[in-house]
Every structure is written in structure tokens, then in C-alpha cells.
Amino acid sequence: MRRVGFVVNPIAGMGGRVGLKGTDGKVEEARARGAEPRAPERGIEALQALREAGDVDLFTYGGKMGERAAHEAGFEPTVVGYPDGEETTPADTRAAVEALVEAEVDVVLFVGGDGTAVDIAETLDALNTAVPMLGVPAGVKVYSSVFGVTPRAAGRLAARFDRTAEREVNDIDEDAFRGGEVHTELRAVATVPVGDDLQSSKQVGGGTIEGLAEAVAADAREATGVTYILGPGSTLAAIKRELGVDGTPLGVDVWRDGDLLVADAAESDILATLSEQNRIVVSPIGGQGFIFGRGNPQISPDIIRQSDVEVVASRRKLEETGVLRVDTGDPDLDEELRGWLQVRVGAYERRLVKVV
């Protein structure tokens, strides 16, 4: 029977839907904007898949750091400790990992983002242990290659893996990220279970996008009354420039009939601007293939269901990415989005790419 250690960072990802692009140092602001915890439900989803995939003995930390999610998923876990207070901290995460290793777990399955991954990787390294770690993606920014591609994928992999490999743990400067700049840093190298459903590191795709941007912008100018929800990234930044707006390189902007309605929009801002016709334009994350669920949680399932979706990418980026992925937080919507999708790679050219 596999012994699985489980720990949740309960505030991970709270900043995403309200446009904060991360929660480090921004918990109170996220709450003031109406943010709701995202990590617990992601953890429950992973644990349900874990139960279905194999015979496991679950060890976890108390309260909202794992115990509650475990009970919701149908486990009767062994609780190895409790956080010091109601508001959890990185110190609680580190203490949880130490307790799980002492309990001789075979893998530490955690729910969080890159910041949580750094805390866990550094703790495991300090303990000089060979116990592997595996992430359930719940953060706004997920640049590290230690996460399952979805919560359920992480749960299945934790139950079934038979080999491990060293993978990168990356993090970014969130303040710079909010200002439109990406400063990534390799923070650790961790031992991770490997399988087909393990996420790659984020890479930047190359290729010329000027013609693509001009064509998409031209179509948008002709689409009277259509609300455009323009996602983050360099490809979309080129489209925004063609539209003549000062958009947000790493945020979501809303445009209609020649006007920038909202810059760096939160979910509530986007919902307030939707019209009878809405079009989401996004580009996959290079190396990972995500079109929803990484870097753009402001574009929520409710928004997606009310909009057409156009995916754009340079030819080179699409070739390097291979398949597309979705992780909206709504399994039914994810299933609806899967299948073959036309991706626009030029003024007139489109390519069929599978969403898996």
C-alpha cells in the first residue's frame, strides 16, 4: 500500500480570479476583492482521483491544510500535525512536510502554486530525503515542472508512479509580474514522479506573429458589437498593439468597437462588460499548451460558456507545444473543450490541434 502525504496551501490561487496574478503578500487584498479559496476544491478533486487509482494510506496536516479536503474526498487520514493559527504561513507548510517525511510517506502530494513548490522543495532538500514531491496545480502562476497537468492527473500519478526524475522548480517576482514583466528564477531541483500527465516547464515560443496580429486585429475592428476578451502573453500583446490600445502584457484586457473597456480585468470586470456576442482570444503557453487554467484564471468558466473562443499562435510555437490543454476548474467544461480545435497561425491559415 502506498503511503501518500498530502498538504494544502489554502490561499494558493486566490488572487487569480480577481486579477492579482498571484497571492504572495496579497491575501487581504484578494479577500477585499471578493476572492474565494480555490485550493481546497482542487485538492478534493485530486484526492478523489487518488482513491479511484489505487490502494493508498493517506497522511495529512490538520484543518484546512489537508484534513478537511481528505474527509470530503472520503478518506480517513492520519493527521500528523496542525498549523499554529487560523491564517497559515510558509512556516506551516514546511512543518507539514517535515511531519510527513517523519511519517515515512512515499510521496508528498501538495496543492498550491510555484511559491508552495519552492517551500516544499527547499524543505525536502534540507531534510536530505529522497521522498519525491508532486503538485496539484492551484496557483495563478505555475511555471515549475513538478505539477500534474490537472488535479485529477496529479492524483492518479501519485497513486501509480513507478519512476522518478529530477525536475525544475521555478518562481517569478510577483510584483514585477503584476507590472507586466516576467522575471523567472530557478529555485530548486526536485525529485518528482514522472508520467504522461506531468506538466512541462514554461517555455517561450518563437516565430513571426506580425501578420497574425494584423489579421486578428482587422477582424476585431469589423466585428461591430462584439466584446473581445484578450488574454495575456506576447502574441496577444502584438494584437493589442495592432488594435491601438495600451493593453496589459500579462493580464486580461476587454475591448469593443475601438475602445479598451477594461485594462487588467478581474473576473467581475469581464462579466460586467459582456454583451450579446463575446469572443475570447488566447494563445497557448509555450511548452505546456494550456489555453485556460494557467496565467488567465480571470477568464472563468462562466465567461467561457458565454463566449466564442479563438486560439492563436505562431507556427513555431504550435509545433513546439504539440497538444493543447485546459484546466478551468470545471471538469464538465474541460470535457466540452476537449477534442480537435482550429488554431489560427496566420492571416488565413488555421491548423487542427487536439485539446487533451
RANOR-V933447 format. One record per backbone hydrogen bond with DSSP energy under -0.5 kcal/mol. CO is the residue of the C=O (numbers start at 1). NH is the residue of the N-H. If there is no record, write none. Layout:
CO&NH, CO&NH
This chain:
2&4, 2&57, 3&5, 3&106, 3&107, 4&59, 5&109, 6&61, 7&111, 8&10, 9&12, 11&14, 12&38, 12&39, 13&16, 13&17, 15&20, 15&21, 16&19, 17&267, 23&26, 26&30, 27&31, 28&32, 29&33, 30&35, 31&34, 38&42, 39&43, 40&44, 41&45, 42&46, 43&47, 44&48, 45&49, 46&50, 47&51, 48&52, 49&53, 50&54, 54&56, 55&2, 56&58, 57&4, 58&78, 59&6, 60&80, 61&67, 62&65, 63&66, 63&68, 65&8, 65&61, 66&70, 67&71, 68&72, 69&73, 70&75, 71&74, 77&79, 78&60, 78&80, 81&62, 86&88, 89&92, 89&93, 90&94, 91&95, 92&96, 93&97, 94&98, 95&99, 96&100, 97&101, 98&102, 99&103, 100&105, 101&104, 106&132, 107&5, 107&109, 108&110, 108&134, 109&7, 110&112, 110&136, 111&9, 112&138, 112&139, 113&117, 114&118, 115&119, 116&120, 117&121, 118&122, 119&123, 120&124, 121&125, 122&126, 123&127, 124&129, 125&128, 132&108, 134&110, 135&137, 135&148, 136&112, 140&142, 140&295, 141&114, 143&202, 146&135, 147&199, 150&154, 151&155, 152&156, 153&157, 154&158, 155&159, 156&160, 157&161, 163&194, 165&192, 167&190, 168&145, 168&170, 169&187, 169&188, 171&185, 172&174, 173&177, 174&178, 175&179, 176&181, 177&180, 181&183, 182&184, 183&173, 185&171, 185&187, 188&169, 190&167, 191&133, 192&165, 195&198, 197&149, 203&205, 206&317, 209&213, 210&214, 211&215, 212&216, 213&217, 214&218, 215&219, 216&220, 217&221, 218&222, 219&223, 220&223, 222&224, 223&226, 225&277, 226&228, 227&229, 227&279, 228&230, 228&255, 229&231, 229&281, 230&253, 233&237, 234&238, 235&239, 236&240, 237&241, 238&242, 239&243, 240&245, 241&244, 245&247, 247&249, 248&251, 249&233, 252&265, 253&230, 254&261, 254&262, 255&228, 256&259, 259&256, 259&261, 262&254, 266&270, 267&271, 268&272, 269&273, 270&273, 270&274, 271&274, 277&227, 278&308, 279&229, 280&282, 280&310, 281&231, 282&312, 285&288, 285&289, 286&203, 289&325, 290&285, 292&327, 296&299, 298&300, 300&304, 301&305, 302&306, 303&306, 304&307, 308&280, 310&282, 311&344, 314&318, 315&319, 316&320, 317&321, 318&322, 321&323, 324&356, 325&291, 325&292, 329&331, 330&334, 331&335, 332&336, 333&337, 334&338, 339&355, 341&343, 341&353, 342&311, 343&345, 343&351, 344&313, 349&345, 349&346, 351&343, 353&341, 354&324, 354&356, 355&339
